[in-house]
Amino acid sequence: FDRSTRLGSSACQRELDETPGPRLAERLDAESVFIACAGAVIREIPAQVRAADIPGDGSGTLVTMTIGGNDLRTERGETWPDALLRCITSIGCDRTSNEMANLSQIRRDLTEVYVDIGEDYPEITVRVLGYPRLMQSDRFCEGVTGIGRGEADFIDEQVDRLNAKIRSAVALARNRTGAD
């Protein structure tokens, strides 16, 4: 996402009919400004917020976002999708080199973005969504061919770790700004 990305364009690979934000706005009979982009990373959020053209102090504005997953890097430097693909196509996914290596940096970056939003729009309401557990292994059913129970648990554990950092960033920003 950058200044040349037209709101509503297909450049962001968005599914407008299925994305929760626009659907919620429709149910609430509210205006929806949809600026999300598939593949967006934390550093792009300020430009997206500017593009949303939020009025005044943000009063009456609800922002929903999921961000952080595209910023993940393993000990090897792989992205999360690359790590998942390798996990599915090889053995031994639950090894140290596959763990997420930059979770603390993600928390710091998210905190900074959330604080900036809260300071710029003190009356805004922001709802930050976490990521779903992908494997949800149980003793009766393995969900993905090629992924053993230990590997499935490892993958879900990485998602839980990211969600914990997201929750922490939200709490820190809320404490610093008082914004919701």
Order of alpha helices (4+ residues) and beta strands (2+ residues): alpha-alpha-beta-alpha-alpha-beta-alpha
